[in-house]
Amino acid sequence: MQQVSYAEVIAESPNTERERERRALDRSIELLEQAEAIGAKSKEAIEALVTVISDGSLPTRLRDHARLRAATLLVDNDAARSLEFAQAVTIESMKPLADELSAVSLMTLERYDEAYRLFEELSSPDIELT
């Protein structure tokens, strides 16, 4: 039986994790480039963004960026899905844009009271941007 020291496992873990993240990023970039060649608003573009969003091994920042892009692309044609993506953004600095996309999605869904309330919050001078 082969014995591996705990120190060896720990030393290799960050490298393994970085390699896994690199492969996931490379795959995400490949999918996004293929989708861009077909068209930014194509079904393939949305699927590529969903792949990025769904990959928990990718950094949250990249996944939130993909959520914002998907919400932007879907706001006119699938407002419910756009709203879902926008509301799932977790990075504080991206939330104002996510809230704006949420409000526009709510308008498209004819949920006017909710949309106006969100627009009011966004235009409030008390809003704290980070």
MARBA-3410 file (N, C-alpha, C, O; in Angstrom, 1 decimal):
130
0.8,-1.2,0.0,0.0,0.0,0.0,0.9,1.3,0.0,1.8,1.4,0.8 ~ 0.5,2.2,-0.9,1.3,3.4,-1.0,0.8,4.4,0.0,-0.4,4.7,0.2 ~ 1.8,5.1,0.7,1.4,6.1,1.6,1.8,7.5,1.1,2.9,7.6,0.6 ~ 0.9,8.4,1.2,1.1,9.8,0.8,1.0,10.6,2.0,0.0,10.5,2.8 ~ 2.0,11.5,2.2,1.9,12.3,3.4,0.9,13.4,3.2,0.6,13.8,2.1
0.4,13.8,4.4,-0.6,14.9,4.4,-0.1,16.2,3.7,-0.8,16.9,3.0 ~ 1.2,16.5,4.0,1.8,17.7,3.4,1.9,17.6,1.9,1.7,18.6,1.2 ~ 2.1,16.4,1.3,2.1,16.3,-0.1,0.7,16.5,-0.7,0.6,17.2,-1.8 ~ -0.3,16.0,-0.1,-1.7,16.2,-0.5,-2.0,17.7,-0.5,-2.6,18.2,-1.5 ~ -1.7,18.4,0.6,-2.0,19.8,0.7,-1.2,20.6,-0.3,-1.8,21.5,-0.9
0.0,20.2,-0.6,0.8,21.0,-1.5,0.3,20.9,-2.9,0.3,21.8,-3.7 ~ -0.3,19.7,-3.3,-0.8,19.5,-4.6,-2.3,20.0,-4.8,-2.6,20.4,-5.9 ~ -3.0,20.2,-3.7,-4.4,20.6,-3.8,-4.6,22.0,-4.5,-5.4,22.1,-5.4 ~ -3.9,23.0,-4.1,-4.1,24.3,-4.8,-3.8,24.2,-6.3,-4.4,24.8,-7.1 ~ -2.7,23.4,-6.6,-2.4,23.3,-8.1,-3.5,22.6,-8.8,-3.8,22.9,-9.9
-4.1,21.5,-8.2,-5.2,20.8,-8.8,-6.4,21.7,-9.0,-7.0,21.7,-10.0 ~ -6.7,22.5,-7.9,-7.8,23.4,-8.0,-7.6,24.5,-9.1,-8.5,24.8,-9.8 ~ -6.4,25.0,-9.2,-6.1,26.0,-10.2,-6.3,25.4,-11.6,-6.8,26.1,-12.5 ~ -5.8,24.2,-11.7,-5.9,23.5,-13.1,-7.3,23.3,-13.4,-7.7,23.5,-14.6 ~ -8.1,22.9,-12.5,-9.6,22.6,-12.7,-10.3,24.0,-13.1,-11.1,24.0,-14.0
-9.9,25.0,-12.4,-10.5,26.3,-12.7,-10.1,26.8,-14.1,-10.9,27.4,-14.8 ~ -8.8,26.6,-14.4,-8.3,27.0,-15.7,-9.0,26.3,-16.8,-9.4,26.9,-17.8 ~ -9.2,25.0,-16.7,-10.0,24.2,-17.7,-11.4,24.7,-17.8,-11.9,24.8,-18.9 ~ -12.0,25.0,-16.7,-13.4,25.5,-16.8,-13.5,26.9,-17.5,-14.4,27.1,-18.3 ~ -12.5,27.7,-17.2,-12.4,29.0,-17.8,-12.2,28.9,-19.3,-12.9,29.5,-20.1
-11.3,28.0,-19.7,-11.0,27.8,-21.1,-12.3,27.3,-21.8,-12.6,27.7,-22.9 ~ -13.0,26.3,-21.2,-14.2,25.8,-21.8,-15.3,26.9,-21.9,-16.0,27.0,-22.9 ~ -15.4,27.7,-20.9,-16.4,28.8,-21.0,-16.0,29.8,-22.1,-16.9,30.2,-22.8 ~ -14.8,30.1,-22.2,-14.3,31.1,-23.3,-14.6,30.4,-24.6,-15.1,31.1,-25.5 ~ -14.3,29.2,-24.8,-14.6,28.5,-26.0,-16.1,28.5,-26.4,-16.4,28.8,-27.5
-16.9,28.2,-25.4,-18.4,28.3,-25.7,-18.8,29.7,-26.1,-19.6,29.9,-27.0 ~ -18.3,30.7,-25.3,-18.7,32.0,-25.6,-18.2,32.5,-27.0,-19.0,33.3,-27.7 ~ -17.1,32.1,-27.4,-16.5,32.5,-28.7,-17.4,31.8,-29.8,-17.7,32.4,-30.8 ~ -17.7,30.6,-29.6,-18.6,29.9,-30.6,-19.9,30.6,-30.7,-20.5,30.8,-31.8 ~ -20.5,30.9,-29.6,-21.8,31.6,-29.6,-21.7,33.0,-30.2,-22.6,33.4,-31.0
-20.6,33.7,-30.0,-20.4,35.0,-30.6,-20.4,34.9,-32.1,-20.9,35.8,-32.8 ~ -19.7,33.8,-32.6,-19.6,33.7,-34.1,-21.0,33.4,-34.7,-21.3,33.8,-35.8 ~ -21.9,32.8,-33.9,-23.3,32.5,-34.4,-24.2,33.8,-34.3,-25.0,34.1,-35.1 ~ -24.0,34.5,-33.2,-24.7,35.7,-32.9,-24.9,35.9,-31.5,-25.2,35.0,-30.7 ~ -24.7,37.2,-31.0,-24.8,37.5,-29.6,-26.1,37.1,-28.9,-26.1,36.8,-27.8
-27.2,37.2,-29.7,-28.5,37.0,-29.1,-29.0,35.6,-29.5,-30.2,35.3,-29.3 ~ -28.2,34.7,-30.0,-28.6,33.4,-30.4,-28.9,32.5,-29.2,-28.5,32.8,-28.1 ~ -29.6,31.4,-29.5,-29.8,30.4,-28.5,-28.5,29.9,-27.9,-28.4,29.6,-26.7 ~ -27.5,29.7,-28.8,-26.2,29.2,-28.4,-25.5,30.2,-27.4,-24.8,29.7,-26.5 ~ -25.7,31.5,-27.6,-25.1,32.4,-26.7,-25.7,32.3,-25.3,-25.0,32.3,-24.3
-27.0,32.2,-25.3,-27.7,32.0,-24.0,-27.2,30.7,-23.3,-26.9,30.7,-22.1 ~ -27.1,29.6,-24.1,-26.7,28.4,-23.5,-25.3,28.4,-23.0,-25.0,27.9,-22.0 ~ -24.4,29.2,-23.7,-23.0,29.3,-23.3,-23.0,30.1,-22.0,-22.2,29.7,-21.0 ~ -23.8,31.1,-21.9,-23.8,31.9,-20.6,-24.4,31.1,-19.5,-23.9,31.1,-18.4 ~ -25.4,30.3,-19.7,-26.0,29.4,-18.7,-24.9,28.4,-18.3,-24.8,28.0,-17.1
-24.1,27.9,-19.2,-23.0,27.0,-18.8,-22.0,27.6,-17.8,-21.6,27.0,-16.9 ~ -21.7,28.9,-18.1,-20.8,29.6,-17.2,-21.5,29.8,-15.9,-20.9,29.6,-14.8 ~ -22.7,30.3,-15.9,-23.5,30.5,-14.7,-23.6,29.3,-13.8,-23.5,29.4,-12.6 ~ -23.7,28.1,-14.4,-24.0,26.9,-13.7,-22.7,26.2,-13.2,-22.8,25.3,-12.4 ~ -21.5,26.7,-13.6,-20.3,26.1,-13.3,-19.8,26.6,-12.0,-19.1,27.7,-11.9
-20.1,25.9,-10.9,-19.7,26.4,-9.5,-18.2,26.5,-9.3,-17.8,27.0,-8.3 ~ -17.4,25.9,-10.2,-15.9,26.0,-10.0,-15.4,27.3,-10.5,-14.2,27.6,-10.3 ~ -16.2,28.1,-11.2,-15.7,29.4,-11.7,-15.9,30.4,-10.7,-16.8,30.3,-9.8 ~ -15.1,31.5,-10.8,-15.3,32.6,-9.8,-16.7,33.2,-9.8,-17.2,33.3,-10.9 ~ -17.2,33.6,-8.7,-18.5,34.2,-8.6,-18.6,35.5,-9.5,-19.6,35.7,-10.1
-17.5,36.2,-9.5,-17.5,37.4,-10.4,-17.8,37.1,-11.8,-18.6,37.8,-12.5 ~ -17.2,36.1,-12.4,-17.4,35.7,-13.7,-18.8,35.2,-13.9,-19.5,35.5,-14.9 ~ -19.3,34.4,-13.0,-20.7,33.9,-13.1,-21.7,35.0,-13.0,-22.7,35.0,-13.7 ~ -21.5,36.0,-12.1,-22.4,37.1,-12.0,-22.3,38.0,-13.3,-23.4,38.5,-13.8 ~ -21.2,38.1,-13.9,-21.1,38.8,-15.2,-21.9,38.1,-16.2,-22.6,38.7,-17.0
-21.8,36.8,-16.3,-22.6,36.0,-17.2,-24.1,36.1,-16.9,-24.9,36.2,-17.9 ~ -24.5,36.2,-15.7,-25.9,36.5,-15.3,-26.4,37.8,-15.8,-27.5,37.9,-16.4 ~ -25.6,38.8,-15.7,-26.0,40.2,-16.2,-26.1,40.2,-17.7,-27.0,40.7,-18.3 ~ -25.2,39.5,-18.4,-25.2,39.4,-19.8,-26.4,38.7,-20.3,-27.1,39.1,-21.2 ~ -26.7,37.6,-19.7,-27.9,36.8,-20.0,-29.2,37.6,-19.8,-30.1,37.6,-20.6
-29.2,38.3,-18.6,-30.4,39.1,-18.3,-30.6,40.2,-19.4,-31.7,40.4,-19.8 ~ -29.5,40.8,-19.8,-29.6,41.8,-20.9,-30.1,41.2,-22.2,-31.0,41.8,-22.8 ~ -29.6,40.1,-22.6,-30.0,39.5,-23.8,-31.5,39.0,-23.8,-32.1,39.0,-24.9 ~ -32.0,38.6,-22.6,-33.3,38.0,-22.6,-34.4,39.0,-22.2,-35.6,38.6,-22.3 ~ -34.1,40.2,-21.8,-35.0,41.2,-21.3,-36.3,41.4,-22.2,-37.4,41.6,-21.7
-36.1,41.4,-23.5,-37.2,41.6,-24.4,-38.0,40.3,-24.8,-39.2,40.4,-25.0 ~ -37.3,39.2,-24.8,-37.9,38.0,-25.3,-38.3,37.0,-24.3,-39.1,36.1,-24.5 ~ -37.6,37.0,-23.1,-38.0,36.1,-22.0,-37.7,36.8,-20.7,-36.8,36.5,-20.0 ~ -38.6,37.8,-20.4,-38.4,38.7,-19.3,-38.4,37.9,-18.0,-37.7,38.3,-17.0 ~ -39.1,36.8,-17.8,-39.2,36.1,-16.6,-37.8,35.5,-16.3,-37.3,35.5,-15.2
-37.2,34.9,-17.3,-35.8,34.4,-17.2,-34.8,35.5,-16.9,-33.9,35.3,-16.2 ~ -35.0,36.6,-17.6,-34.1,37.7,-17.4,-34.1,38.2,-16.0,-33.1,38.4,-15.3 ~ -35.3,38.3,-15.4,-35.5,38.7,-14.0,-34.8,37.7,-13.1,-34.2,38.1,-12.1 ~ -35.0,36.4,-13.4,-34.4,35.3,-12.6,-32.8,35.5,-12.5,-32.2,35.4,-11.5 ~ -32.2,35.7,-13.7,-30.8,35.9,-13.8,-30.3,37.2,-13.0,-29.4,37.2,-12.3
-31.1,38.3,-13.3,-30.7,39.5,-12.6,-30.8,39.5,-11.1,-29.9,40.0,-10.4 ~ -31.8,38.8,-10.6,-32.0,38.7,-9.2,-31.0,37.8,-8.5,-30.9,37.8,-7.3 ~ -30.3,37.0,-9.3,-29.4,36.0,-8.7,-28.0,36.6,-8.6,-27.1,35.9,-8.0 ~ -27.7,37.8,-9.0,-26.4,38.4,-8.9,-26.1,38.7,-7.4,-26.9,39.2,-6.7 ~ -24.9,38.3,-7.1,-24.5,38.4,-5.6,-23.4,39.5,-5.4,-23.2,39.9,-4.2
-22.6,39.8,-6.4,-21.5,40.8,-6.2,-22.1,42.2,-6.0,-22.9,42.7,-6.9 ~ -21.8,42.8,-4.9,-22.5,44.1,-4.5,-22.3,45.2,-5.6,-23.2,45.9,-5.9 ~ -21.1,45.3,-6.2,-20.8,46.3,-7.1,-21.6,46.1,-8.4,-21.8,47.0,-9.2 ~ -22.1,44.9,-8.6,-22.9,44.6,-9.8,-24.4,44.7,-9.6,-25.2,44.7,-10.5 ~ -24.8,44.9,-8.3,-26.2,44.9,-8.0,-27.0,46.0,-8.5,-28.2,45.9,-8.9
-26.5,47.3,-8.6,-27.3,48.3,-9.2,-27.7,48.0,-10.7,-28.8,48.3,-11.0 ~ -26.8,47.5,-11.5,-27.2,47.1,-12.8,-28.2,46.0,-12.8,-29.1,45.9,-13.6 ~ -27.9,45.0,-11.9,-28.9,43.9,-11.8,-30.3,44.4,-11.4,-31.3,43.9,-11.9 ~ -30.3,45.3,-10.5,-31.6,45.9,-10.1,-32.3,46.6,-11.3,-33.5,46.5,-11.4 ~ -31.5,47.4,-12.0,-32.1,48.0,-13.2,-32.6,47.0,-14.2,-33.7,47.2,-14.7
-31.9,46.0,-14.5,-32.4,44.9,-15.4,-33.6,44.3,-14.8,-34.5,43.9,-15.5 ~ -33.6,44.1,-13.5,-34.8,43.5,-12.8,-36.0,44.4,-13.1,-37.1,43.9,-13.4 ~ -35.9,45.7,-12.9,-37.0,46.7,-13.1,-37.5,46.6,-14.5,-38.7,46.7,-14.8 ~ -36.6,46.6,-15.5,-37.0,46.6,-16.9,-37.7,45.3,-17.2,-38.7,45.3,-17.9 ~ -37.2,44.2,-16.6,-37.9,42.9,-16.8,-39.3,42.9,-16.2,-40.2,42.4,-16.8
-39.4,43.5,-15.0,-40.7,43.7,-14.4,-41.7,44.5,-15.3,-42.9,44.2,-15.4 ~ -41.2,45.5,-15.9,-42.0,46.3,-16.8,-42.4,45.5,-18.0,-43.6,45.5,-18.4 ~ -41.5,44.7,-18.6,-41.9,43.8,-19.7,-42.9,42.8,-19.3,-43.8,42.5,-20.1 ~ -42.9,42.4,-18.1,-43.8,41.4,-17.5,-45.1,42.1,-17.1,-46.1,41.4,-16.6 ~ -45.2,43.4,-17.2,-46.4,44.2,-16.9,-46.6,44.2,-15.4,-47.8,44.3,-14.9
-45.6,44.1,-14.6,-45.6,44.1,-13.1,-45.2,45.5,-12.7,-44.1,45.7,-12.1 ~ -46.0,46.5,-13.1,-45.6,47.9,-13.1,-45.3,48.4,-11.7,-44.4,49.2,-11.5 ~ -46.2,48.1,-10.7,-46.0,48.6,-9.4,-44.6,48.2,-8.8,-43.9,49.0,-8.2 ~ -44.2,46.9,-9.0,-42.9,46.4,-8.6,-41.8,47.1,-9.3,-40.8,47.5,-8.7 ~ -42.0,47.3,-10.6,-40.9,48.0,-11.4,-40.8,49.4,-10.9,-39.6,49.8,-10.7
-41.8,50.1,-10.8,-41.7,51.5,-10.3,-41.1,51.6,-9.0,-40.3,52.5,-8.7 ~ -41.4,50.7,-8.1,-40.9,50.7,-6.7,-39.3,50.5,-6.8,-38.6,51.2,-6.1 ~ -38.9,49.6,-7.7,-37.5,49.4,-7.8,-36.8,50.5,-8.5,-35.7,50.9,-8.1 ~ -37.4,51.2,-9.5,-36.8,52.4,-10.1,-36.7,53.5,-9.0,-35.7,54.2,-9.0 ~ -37.7,53.6,-8.2,-37.6,54.6,-7.1,-36.5,54.4,-6.2,-35.7,55.3,-5.8
-36.3,53.1,-5.8,-35.1,52.8,-5.0,-33.8,53.1,-5.6,-32.9,53.6,-5.0 ~ -33.7,52.8,-6.9,-32.5,53.1,-7.7,-32.2,54.6,-7.8,-31.1,55.0,-7.8 ~ -33.3,55.4,-7.9,-33.1,56.8,-8.1,-32.9,57.6,-6.8,-32.7,58.8,-6.7 ~ -33.1,56.9,-5.7,-33.0,57.5,-4.3,-31.6,58.0,-4.1,-30.6,57.3,-4.3 ~ -31.5,59.2,-3.6,-30.1,59.7,-3.2,-29.5,59.0,-2.1,-28.3,59.1,-1.8
-30.3,58.2,-1.3,-29.8,57.5,-0.2,-29.2,56.2,-0.6,-28.6,55.5,0.3 ~ -29.3,55.8,-1.8,-28.7,54.5,-2.3,-27.2,54.5,-2.1,-26.5,55.5,-2.4 ~ -26.7,53.4,-1.5,-25.3,53.3,-1.2,-24.7,52.4,-2.3,-24.9,51.2,-2.3 ~ -23.8,53.0,-3.1,-23.1,52.2,-4.1,-21.7,51.8,-3.6,-21.0,52.6,-3.0 ~ -21.4,50.6,-3.7,-20.0,50.1,-3.2,-19.1,49.9,-4.4,-17.9,49.6,-4.2
END
